[in-house]
Amino acid sequence: MSALPGSPEAAATTGLDDSPVEPAAIDLPLLTEQTRLEAREIIARYPVARSALLPMLHLVQSVQGYVTPEGVALCAEELGLTKAEVGAVATFYTMYKRRPTGRHLVSVCTNTLCSVLGGQRIMDALSADLGVHHDETAADGSITLEHAECLAACDYAPVVTVDYEFYDQQDVESARELVAALRRGEKPPPTRGAPLTDFRGISRQLAGFSQHPDAAAAAAAVDAPGALGPTLVGLHLAEERGESAPAMPRPSSPAAGAGTPRQAVRPSGSTGESLGKEAADARVAAAGSPAEKAGAAGSHPDAPEPAGRRLPDGREGTDTPAGTEPGTSGQGPGKA
Ligand code: FES
């Protein structure tokens, strides 16, 4: 059953209240002036300020371990958004956590391919070892465990990620050993890609702040040698067999006008029509394909009003009576 609007459960879900799902830890680091300055640094990277919201959420998460109400408020203030708008984004994406997280985030793919190869068994085993279920954190604060949908590495199934770094072709025992090592404070090297950091560290990287001292070190970490075996199996088999992909068919003759830059369409002001209509006429005349012509004609000021856009009494809107649209109960506020 969904939470009632205004209830503590609903507020916690939407992130609009002053208290998170669980009480904030006493030692929760505060967002500082430095965090605010870094948020502004992120904003300056984008032509439109609100485009910075996603990395800013990673930034506040990197400081506090999850997106707290304080983090939502900071993003809202800096971007001129409402907390509801920020909360809507923060609760949409699973990478933004709404509860305190452990030092590491362990994600087990339980989607189809990984699942049939043992992903669900791995999830069950880790869940038992840690004493937690999906999206819960072990009592020692070491690990937050989650099941994940396809992690885009199906050729390495079953896949586990730690702080979004890949540990490929796991089985129950290797995954249990991996998690045991993490709990001892070790950082086993991922199968491929950059070295393991921790959840706050990877959140900071996702905010766009490098963990590496310079660009060369960053490139070396990202380009570290990795096991690409499963991805290349098909290629190696084809090489052994002397097979190659057929050439892509080329069009027999270039489409008329292809490669010729189209003249800019500008109204001349000499036809006696308004400039808008004249420009629309020119766009229709210049359209190169039936689809383009239909599009240009559809946006012409003289184009007929699409069916259903104007009601018989002259009002605009759909001609579906209010309250009878699919999915509505008809119990909304009546018309004045
Ligand atoms: S199904 Fe697990 S990575 Fe795709």
Residues whose N, C-alpha, C, O or C-beta is under 5 A from the ligand:
A	BS01	FES	C109 N111 T112 L113 C114 C150 L151 A152 A153 C154 V159
